Amino acid sequence: MIKISTTSTIGRVLYKIKGFYYIENEEKNIFECKLKGINKRINRKDNCVVGDIVEFDPREKIINKILERKNILKRPLVANIDLLGIVFSIKSPNFDMERFNLLLLDCFYYNVKPFVIINKIDLVNNKELKIFKNSLSFLKNLNIDVFYISTITENIDTIKEYTKNKVTAFGGPSGVGKSTIINLLQNEKELETGEISKKLSRGRHTTKGATILHLNYGGYIIDTPGFSSLELPNIRNEKELLELFSEFYEYSINCKFNNCLHINEPNCYIKDLVEKNKLSKIRYDFYIKTYNTLKNERWNKYD
């Protein structure tokens, strides 16, 4: 049982605007509050974030305490979520495999269960769609569910069932139809939807910050801004990186060396599986690139 003062109550941060936090209590009332000075840490964007469960004083309009988080994502910056829906379009803008893998890596690092939505499948023919699905076949080994949809036909009932009574965040690049999908899930038009910039073939940013919205069939969804870049999470060493690639990690015991990194070592079982197309070369190449980036740009700085 959480102990709180007689003037305080518990609520969830729904959104933030210029230093003000908008908190919903159990009765679904919303209060505008500021963060108490002791909770403010200089240059920390994660002092209090959308999704946080907080103890606050509705009369003083002050957040006294941020309760322990179930999890937190850095991009999008949200806390206490059950699912992250990774939304990409198959075209317009074109699917970006590297950014997709970066988002997956973030989920694994922050212990958030991902699922994948591929939108705008109406823009490709059956043959192109089959080839594309094959490129994502590695998701089956990662136990990640994938939904192929077109918001034109609004075939998203399976996503409604999947997210029912969950706290679900949606993340992905700008212009992939994220806000449109959220509108369809709510059966309302609450969010501003943006057009694709034809000149740049990128989306315009249409959401200013993460916002929690009620689902009329149960649960919450969190709409987040689109983005054009992602940074690698704070992975500390080779072992921690390898553990984030579970499809490789479980086979590592079969390598000749106990500390095999699956890069240049002889008799590497992982490399053998990749060469035989039994493990995804896309994932392996991303692992190698991530390893080299971390080694050259972060880890070597502390040698």
Wavefront OBJ file of the C-alpha trace (Angstrom):
o trace
v 0.000 0.000 0.000
v 1.337 3.412 -1.021
v 1.332 5.910 1.859
v 0.516 9.479 0.950
v -0.180 12.603 2.957
v -3.774 13.588 3.831
v -3.715 16.385 1.245
v -2.102 14.350 -1.529
v -3.433 11.859 -4.034
v -2.114 9.591 -6.782
v -2.476 10.248 -10.497
v -0.958 9.698 -13.937
v 0.763 12.402 -15.990
v -1.182 12.748 -19.247
v 0.855 15.502 -20.902
v 3.191 18.411 -20.230
v 3.149 21.980 -21.540
v 5.940 24.463 -20.733
v 6.718 23.168 -17.246
v 3.101 22.392 -16.301
v 2.032 18.768 -15.839
v -1.558 17.669 -16.414
v -2.456 14.809 -14.083
v -5.493 12.538 -14.050
v -6.692 11.036 -10.773
v -8.799 7.902 -10.258
v -12.013 9.882 -10.756
v -10.762 11.005 -14.195
v -10.411 14.615 -13.057
v -7.448 16.516 -14.488
v -5.224 18.857 -12.473
v -2.553 21.297 -13.632
v 0.540 21.009 -11.414
v 4.149 22.109 -11.169
v 7.023 19.891 -10.095
v 8.223 20.432 -6.513
v 11.731 21.887 -6.393
v 13.312 18.839 -4.728
v 12.288 16.709 -7.736
v 13.940 19.029 -10.249
v 17.389 17.990 -11.411
v 19.316 20.359 -13.621
v 19.392 19.461 -17.323
v 17.340 16.288 -16.843
v 14.460 15.821 -19.252
v 13.323 12.708 -17.381
v 12.592 14.382 -14.030
v 8.906 13.797 -14.663
v 7.559 12.442 -17.941
v 4.294 11.499 -19.607
v 3.052 8.236 -18.124
v 4.600 8.784 -14.690
v 2.497 7.843 -11.665
v 2.897 10.689 -9.186
v 1.874 11.788 -5.722
v 0.488 15.313 -5.968
v -1.358 17.902 -3.931
v -4.422 19.063 -5.902
v -4.908 22.141 -3.687
v -1.318 23.343 -3.804
v -1.007 22.160 -7.426
v 2.374 20.588 -6.694
v 3.844 17.193 -7.612
v 5.519 15.928 -4.438
v 6.901 12.598 -5.626
v 7.383 10.494 -8.738
v 6.634 6.869 -7.876
v 8.868 4.017 -8.962
v 8.642 3.405 -12.696
v 7.825 0.114 -14.354
v 9.991 1.242 -17.278
v 10.968 4.356 -19.197
v 11.739 4.949 -22.850
v 14.071 7.777 -23.859
v 12.798 8.179 -27.422
v 9.847 8.602 -27.253
v 10.225 9.856 -23.634
v 7.413 8.044 -21.812
v 7.126 5.865 -18.715
v 5.103 2.935 -17.370
v 3.939 1.465 -20.668
v 2.851 -2.086 -21.458
v 3.462 -2.012 -25.226
v 5.313 0.034 -27.804
v 3.772 0.015 -31.250
v 6.588 0.603 -33.752
v 4.913 2.237 -36.737
v 6.540 2.448 -40.179
v 5.121 2.821 -43.648
v 6.112 0.513 -46.456
v 6.298 3.554 -48.776
v 5.909 7.334 -48.646
v 8.139 7.575 -46.666
v 10.019 4.421 -47.565
v 10.705 1.851 -44.850
v 14.049 2.443 -43.086
v 15.509 -0.835 -41.788
v 18.269 0.775 -39.714
v 15.915 3.084 -37.834
v 13.541 0.173 -37.386
v 16.282 -1.929 -35.795
v 17.296 0.994 -33.575
v 13.753 1.208 -32.215
v 13.746 -2.547 -31.557
v 17.065 -2.193 -29.730
v 15.562 0.558 -27.567
v 12.650 -1.701 -26.625
v 14.936 -4.546 -25.619
v 17.242 -2.200 -23.671
v 14.394 -0.572 -21.713
v 12.463 -3.831 -21.253
v 9.364 -2.782 -23.184
v 7.388 -5.268 -25.269
v 7.259 -4.129 -28.917
v 4.842 -4.893 -31.693
v 5.069 -3.673 -35.285
v 2.599 -1.890 -37.547
v 3.470 -1.576 -41.234
v 1.149 0.995 -42.803
v 0.269 1.985 -46.389
v 0.416 -1.520 -47.849
v -2.082 -0.287 -50.438
v 0.882 1.470 -52.115
v 2.537 -1.808 -53.186
v 1.437 -4.823 -55.198
v 1.173 -8.374 -53.861
v 4.635 -9.378 -55.059
v 6.288 -6.353 -53.445
v 4.419 -6.999 -50.208
v 5.523 -10.637 -50.145
v 9.195 -9.625 -50.601
v 8.855 -7.029 -47.878
v 7.271 -9.473 -45.431
v 10.145 -11.854 -46.059
v 12.626 -9.101 -45.106
v 10.943 -8.914 -41.677
v 10.657 -12.668 -41.165
v 13.322 -12.434 -38.423
v 10.670 -10.901 -36.146
v 9.120 -14.354 -35.691
v 12.277 -15.567 -33.916
v 12.022 -12.528 -31.648
v 8.355 -13.273 -30.794
v 7.293 -9.881 -32.120
v 3.825 -9.555 -33.622
v 3.413 -7.673 -36.914
v 0.299 -6.030 -38.355
v 0.190 -5.069 -42.039
v -2.483 -2.441 -42.576
v -3.775 0.364 -44.727
v -5.554 3.245 -43.014
v -7.412 3.772 -46.279
v -9.364 0.572 -45.657
v -9.221 1.031 -41.875
v -8.492 -2.650 -41.221
v -7.220 -2.195 -37.663
v -9.684 -4.220 -35.561
v -6.938 -6.704 -34.680
v -4.844 -3.843 -33.283
v -7.803 -2.747 -31.150
v -8.020 -6.198 -29.621
v -4.245 -6.329 -29.151
v -4.081 -3.016 -27.255
v -7.292 -3.403 -25.251
v -6.839 -2.482 -21.554
v -3.123 -1.781 -22.097
v -1.019 1.365 -21.875
v 0.394 1.517 -25.393
v 2.850 4.036 -26.795
v 3.309 4.517 -30.520
v 6.638 5.547 -31.990
v 8.062 5.888 -35.456
v 9.234 8.366 -38.078
v 7.175 11.363 -39.097
v 4.625 10.869 -41.853
v 4.015 7.132 -41.505
v 0.370 7.552 -40.477
v 0.803 7.206 -36.733
v -1.724 9.884 -35.755
v -4.226 8.567 -38.296
v -3.955 5.079 -36.779
v -4.511 6.492 -33.290
v -7.550 8.427 -34.501
v -9.000 5.236 -35.968
v -8.349 3.344 -32.736
v -10.319 5.979 -30.860
v -12.997 6.354 -33.564
v -12.431 10.073 -33.131
v -10.476 12.778 -34.928
v -8.620 14.309 -31.975
v -5.154 14.631 -33.407
v -3.905 16.906 -36.124
v -2.692 14.824 -39.057
v 0.067 16.062 -41.301
v 0.895 15.727 -44.977
v 4.069 14.215 -46.351
v 6.598 16.702 -47.648
v 6.897 15.602 -51.267
v 10.063 17.628 -51.747
v 11.918 15.960 -48.878
v 9.994 12.677 -48.866
v 9.718 13.071 -45.099
v 6.824 13.854 -42.808
v 6.184 17.129 -41.059
v 6.189 17.014 -37.260
v 2.544 17.222 -36.243
v 2.611 16.307 -32.535
v 4.440 18.680 -30.206
v 4.940 16.260 -27.302
v 3.862 12.876 -25.963
v 0.194 12.810 -24.932
v -1.861 10.086 -23.225
v -5.324 9.507 -24.657
v -8.153 7.271 -23.447
v -9.233 4.335 -25.565
v -12.997 3.972 -25.689
v -12.589 0.172 -25.633
v -10.321 0.200 -22.552
v -6.778 1.335 -21.806
v -4.631 4.243 -22.940
v -2.576 5.141 -25.961
v 0.340 7.552 -26.053
v 0.884 9.574 -29.184
v 4.453 10.773 -29.623
v 6.198 13.140 -32.036
v 7.779 11.681 -35.155
v 11.534 11.881 -35.423
v 14.280 11.859 -38.008
v 17.112 10.332 -35.951
v 17.764 7.990 -33.041
v 20.725 7.516 -30.735
v 21.967 4.189 -29.436
v 21.025 3.527 -25.801
v 23.667 3.563 -23.069
v 24.975 0.027 -23.667
v 28.004 -0.400 -21.388
v 29.944 -3.332 -22.849
v 30.044 -6.195 -25.361
v 28.178 -8.644 -23.137
v 25.303 -6.247 -22.589
v 25.063 -5.608 -26.333
v 24.994 -9.299 -27.169
v 22.246 -9.952 -24.623
v 20.051 -7.487 -26.548
v 20.286 -9.776 -29.596
v 18.510 -12.719 -28.011
v 18.346 -14.707 -31.252
v 22.178 -14.803 -31.238
v 22.749 -15.004 -27.510
v 20.942 -18.307 -27.059
v 23.222 -20.003 -29.604
v 26.473 -18.563 -28.229
v 27.078 -21.656 -26.131
v 27.857 -23.554 -29.344
v 30.748 -21.280 -30.327
v 34.319 -22.498 -29.823
v 35.168 -19.649 -27.419
v 33.066 -18.799 -24.376
v 33.605 -15.084 -24.934
v 32.937 -15.171 -28.666
v 31.658 -11.862 -30.020
v 30.721 -13.430 -33.393
v 32.871 -11.044 -35.382
v 36.371 -12.311 -36.226
v 36.591 -15.408 -34.026
v 37.147 -18.823 -35.670
v 34.548 -21.599 -35.426
v 31.782 -19.148 -34.603
v 28.425 -20.899 -34.572
v 26.501 -17.666 -35.077
v 28.399 -16.731 -38.241
v 27.856 -20.241 -39.524
v 24.088 -19.960 -38.994
v 24.018 -16.588 -40.766
v 25.914 -17.996 -43.748
v 23.401 -20.863 -43.941
v 20.491 -18.369 -43.818
v 19.282 -19.853 -40.536
v 19.753 -16.532 -38.774
v 18.962 -13.135 -40.227
v 21.824 -11.436 -42.056
v 19.960 -8.136 -41.639
v 20.076 -8.518 -37.879
v 23.672 -9.745 -37.912
v 24.827 -6.790 -40.033
v 23.030 -4.414 -37.666
v 24.732 -6.092 -34.705
v 28.157 -5.644 -36.312
v 27.475 -2.006 -37.148
v 26.216 -1.315 -33.623
v 29.225 -3.042 -32.083
v 31.668 -1.021 -34.186
v 29.871 2.247 -33.444
v 29.884 1.644 -29.701
v 33.474 0.452 -29.684
v 34.821 3.393 -31.682
v 32.645 6.193 -30.307
v 31.998 5.213 -26.688
v 33.802 2.272 -25.210
v 37.292 3.231 -26.377
v 36.924 6.602 -24.655
v 37.088 4.846 -21.296
v 40.086 2.602 -22.028
l 1 2 3 4 5 6 7 8 9 10 11 12 13 14 15 16 17 18 19 20 21 22 23 24 25 26 27 28 29 30 31 32 33 34 35 36 37 38 39 40 41 42 43 44 45 46 47 48 49 50 51 52 53 54 55 56 57 58 59 60 61 62 63 64 65 66 67 68 69 70 71 72 73 74 75 76 77 78 79 80 81 82 83 84 85 86 87 88 89 90 91 92 93 94 95 96 97 98 99 100 101 102 103 104 105 106 107 108 109 110 111 112 113 114 115 116 117 118 119 120 121 122 123 124 125 126 127 128 129 130 131 132 133 134 135 136 137 138 139 140 141 142 143 144 145 146 147 148 149 150 151 152 153 154 155 156 157 158 159 160 161 162 163 164 165 166 167 168 169 170 171 172 173 174 175 176 177 178 179 180 181 182 183 184 185 186 187 188 189 190 191 192 193 194 195 196 197 198 199 200 201 202 203 204 205 206 207 208 209 210 211 212 213 214 215 216 217 218 219 220 221 222 223 224 225 226 227 228 229 230 231 232 233 234 235 236 237 238 239 240 241 242 243 244 245 246 247 248 249 250 251 252 253 254 255 256 257 258 259 260 261 262 263 264 265 266 267 268 269 270 271 272 273 274 275 276 277 278 279 280 281 282 283 284 285 286 287 288 289 290 291 292 293 294 295 296 297 298 299 300 301 302 303
